[in-house]
């Protein structure tokens, strides 16, 4: 699904809108001005925003959305979404679709086509630094997908056992070196506990980059045989390159997710653990070769305590990389997986210059030499984010400290420290209906992204109409 298909998808989207009856369509108009000093806009002001904002400082951003959501109480329903984004600054001007999809629901299944903003994984969907395999950092790529409508109860288990899953096929329509590179993504989760105050979840996310052609590596034919090899994580046939015959066909990344949710009378607490794996065979999350790498998080919700009603603590490490690991007097030893890079796919696990997984494994857009691969994917991160409200003012405070070691090597004897912070506030505008004004301050200090400081001012207008 390349850029030439967008007009067709727009036509289908507006056809659905014109035929809609007795439905509610939500819309919003937004503007944000990021003004400050430094080489970049502060890291937290652009990370996990679906690439909506420019990395350049002193940027004006404008975006609008139009959306109809699927209704869970209907057996048959439809939905759609559209977002148009624009940035302008002294360094760049951008205008692009941030979201564009149509969706249908039939009983317990959802099907959609296009670019849809989604959260995959068991991390906190609102406050997390980002999942190991998927975050909200890059734009959504064009996909066709089928998935369950959330968790579904397994028959004859009285609701104590639930499952969910999905399968999608996508297009990396941003590759300059490899043409027609494809995405395979599938996931499956189980949840135990039902209405009990304690639930346990376990799931697997699997992605693969495959197909495409390049001058250096030739062509990987898009055939059913190759698709099933990708689906099952098998090596290539005799027609594949030597590397794909010796290893699995394509570039595969796997993430297992383990979670514990505790719901009490006045507080909800969730613990989650995500690992990341490139090397077969697949073992359970606690027995993988790189068990020291992953994302560990705790999410706390206190609905009736408005001054601080939601907070997240996370720890991220990717210093093991499936190698002999140790940390002696600050010297870290690790292997060479390099999770978000691949020798045959120069862009690696990125889309349009932005990391698809956790954004602290730095996006290629930050590369000073304009290379398109990830150059910093050995990281340790300590992260906090919390939200609350004081009278009519909502706020979010985020603090993040990272050690950045670059790419895997035998000994990590040096690293770049970085501290990033951001305080965001928003409040309704009393004299303008359906309008909110936001004010924030964001900054970086360290050797990885430099010293940046910005004041962020925004205005948003939202509403809905039905017919």
RATAHU-V417126 format. One line per field, one symbol per residue. ss: DSSP state (H for helix, E for strand, L for the rest). psi: psi as a letter, one per 30 degrees, with the letter a starting at -180 (. if undefined). A space follows every 10 residues. Layout:
ss = ???
psi = ???
This chain:
ss = LLHHHHHHHH HHHHHHHHHL LLLEEEEEEE EEEEEEELLL LLHHHLLLLL LLLLLLLLEE EEEEEEEELL LLLLLEEEEE EEEEEEEELL LLEEEEEEEE EEEEEELLEE EEEEELLLLL LLLLLLLLLL LLLLLLLLLL LLEEEEEELL LEELLLLLLL EEEEEEEEEE EELLLLLLEE EEEEEEEEEE EELLLLLEEE EEEEEEEEEE EEEELLLEEL LLLHHHHHHH HHLLELLLLL LHHHHHLELL EEEEEEEEEE EEELLLLEEE EEEELLELLL LLLLHHHLLL LLLEEEEEEE ELLLLHHHLE EEEEEEELLL LLLLLEEELL EEELLLLLLL LLLLLLLLLE ELLEELLLLL LLLHHHLLLL LLLLLLLLEE EEEEEEEEEE LLEEEEEEEE EEEELLLLLL EELLLEEEEE EEEEEEEELL LLLLEEEEEE EEEEEELLLL LEEEEEEEEE EEEEEEL
psi = jafffeeeee eeefeeeffk khlkkkllkk kkjjkallel kkefffkhgh gfkkfklikk kklklkkklk kfgkekllll kkkkkkkkaf flkkklkfkj llkkkjcgkk klkajkjlkk lglkfeflfk leekagellk lklklkllia kkkkkggggf klllllklkl kiggkfekkh klkkkllklk kkebflfkkk kklkkklkkl alkleefakj kjleeeeeee efhlllaffl leefeeakka jkkkkkkklk kjjaegkkkk kkkklkkfkl lkllegglfh ffkakklkkk kiegiefjfk lkkkkkkhfe hglkkljjhf kkklaheieg lkefjefbil khgkkebkff jkkfffkfgg lglkgigjkk kkkkkllakj cgjklkkkkk klkjfblkle kjfllkkkkk lkjkllkkje gjkgkkkkkl kklkkafefa jkkkkkklkk klalll.
